[in-house]
Amino acid sequence: MPSRLNPYLSFDGTAREAMQFYREVFGGALTLNTFGEFGAPEGPDADKIMHALLEAPNGFALMGADTPEGMEYKPGTNISISLSGDDSAELHGYWEKLSAGGTVSVPLEKQMWGDEFGACEDRFGTQWMVNIG
């Protein structure tokens, strides 16, 4: 899959409802995964959405998730930009440049779902996520 860039929205427990609404607006296929499906079946976030992906027929892609317990949800700043794909060298290069001089909140490394993932805020305050499949 070629690399792609798309918005990633954060929600305070309403990700499922919001993403279903966006599917009604844009059409397409919606995939919803909960925290429980990815290793936290007994936790307080088990039924919350860990990752949602809406792929519309026109090529739009919108991602989102519920903010897990213990992390701050800040309305108005609840959007990140997601870079994803399978070109490891390309995406690692973007990561190195975006995270340089910024703040890394999740180091770019293999995650429980099998992909490499990292999250950072660049030196201009923009939130980025990189996922390498």
C-alpha positions in Angstrom: 0.0 0.0 0.0 1.4 3.4 -0.8 1.8 5.8 2.0 -1.2 8.0 2.8 -1.9 11.0 5.0 -5.3 11.5 6.7 -6.9 13.1 9.7 -7.2 11.1 12.9 -9.9 12.3 15.4 -10.1 11.7 19.1 -13.3 11.3 21.0 -14.4 11.1 24.7 -16.3 7.9 24.5 -18.4 8.7 21.4 -16.1 7.4 18.6 -18.4 4.5 17.6 -21.4 6.9 17.2 -19.4 9.6 15.5 -17.7 7.2 13.0 -21.1 5.6 12.2 -22.4 9.1 11.5 -19.5 9.9 9.2 -20.2 6.7 7.3 -23.8 7.9 6.8 -22.3 11.2 5.5 -19.6 9.9 3.2 -20.6 6.2 2.6 -18.0 3.5 2.4 -16.6 0.8 4.7 -16.2 1.3 8.4 -13.9 -0.9 10.5 -14.2 -0.6 14.3 -11.8 -2.2 16.8 -12.1 -2.0 20.6 -9.4 -1.9 23.3 -10.8 -5.2 24.4 -10.0 -6.8 21.1 -6.4 -5.7 21.4 -5.4 -7.0 24.8 -7.5 -5.1 27.4 -10.7 -7.2 27.6 -11.2 -6.5 31.4 -10.1 -2.9 31.5 -12.3 0.2 31.8 -11.8 0.9 28.1 -12.6 -2.6 26.8 -15.7 -1.5 24.9 -14.3 1.8 23.7 -13.0 2.2 20.2 -9.2 1.9 20.0 -9.1 2.4 16.2 -11.7 3.2 13.6 -11.2 3.5 9.9 -13.7 4.8 7.4 -12.7 4.4 3.8 -15.2 6.2 1.5 -15.7 5.3 -2.2 -14.3 8.7 -3.3 -10.9 7.9 -1.7 -11.5 9.8 1.6 -10.1 8.1 4.6 -11.0 9.2 8.2 -9.6 7.6 11.3 -10.6 8.0 15.0 -10.5 6.5 18.5 -11.8 7.1 22.0 -9.3 8.7 24.4 -8.3 6.0 26.9 -8.7 6.3 30.6 -5.9 8.4 32.2 -5.2 10.4 29.0 -6.4 13.9 28.7 -9.1 14.7 26.2 -8.9 18.3 24.9 -11.9 19.4 22.8 -10.7 21.7 20.0 -7.3 20.0 19.8 -8.6 16.5 19.2 -7.1 15.9 15.8 -3.8 14.4 14.7 -2.4 13.7 11.3 -1.8 10.0 10.5 0.8 8.7 8.1 0.4 5.0 7.3 1.6 2.5 4.8 4.0 -0.3 4.3 7.1 1.5 3.0 9.2 1.3 6.1 12.1 3.3 4.9 9.9 6.2 3.7 7.8 6.3 6.8 10.8 6.0 9.1 12.3 9.0 7.3 9.1 11.0 7.8 9.1 10.0 11.5 12.8 11.1 12.0 12.1 14.5 10.5 8.7 15.1 12.2 9.9 14.1 15.7 13.2 16.0 15.5 13.0 18.9 17.9 9.5 17.8 19.0 8.1 15.6 21.7 7.7 11.9 21.3 4.7 10.5 23.3 4.9 6.9 21.8 8.2 5.7 20.4 8.0 4.3 16.9 8.2 0.6 17.6 6.3 -2.7 17.2 2.9 -2.6 18.9 0.4 -5.3 20.1 -1.5 -5.2 16.8 1.7 -6.2 14.9 2.6 -2.9 13.2 5.2 -0.3 14.1 3.5 2.8 15.5 4.7 6.0 17.0 3.1 9.3 18.0 4.7 12.7 18.4 4.1 16.4 18.5 6.4 18.3 16.0 8.2 21.5 17.0 5.3 23.5 15.7 2.7 21.8 18.0 1.1 19.5 15.3 0.2 16.0 16.5 1.5 13.2 14.2 1.0 9.4 14.2 3.0 7.0 12.0 1.8 3.4 11.4 4.0 1.0 9.4 2.1 -2.2 8.3 
